[in-house]
């Protein structure tokens, strides 16, 4: 149970910071920040972490390197969403 709460809190903070960097904070609320943080951390854990050799939050490692990798994954996820939305007809 504590692990789930930790994932939600860390995911929310990482998603919020990523949304501030990508300037999408006004468009999304706390729920979407949490989703972006968790999905971004998972994406980074599977794609970026093995390339760099830094353990990720997916490995239950809460270090500065793991947080930065997760933040990078969340930023990458927001950039992908921005690319997909930019090509759709509004």
Secondary structure, 3 states (H helix, E strand, C coil): CHHHHHHHHHHHHHHHHHHHHCCCHHHCCHHHHHHHHHHHHHHHHHHCHHHHCCCCHHHCCCCHHHHHHHHHHHHHHHHHHHHHHHCCCC
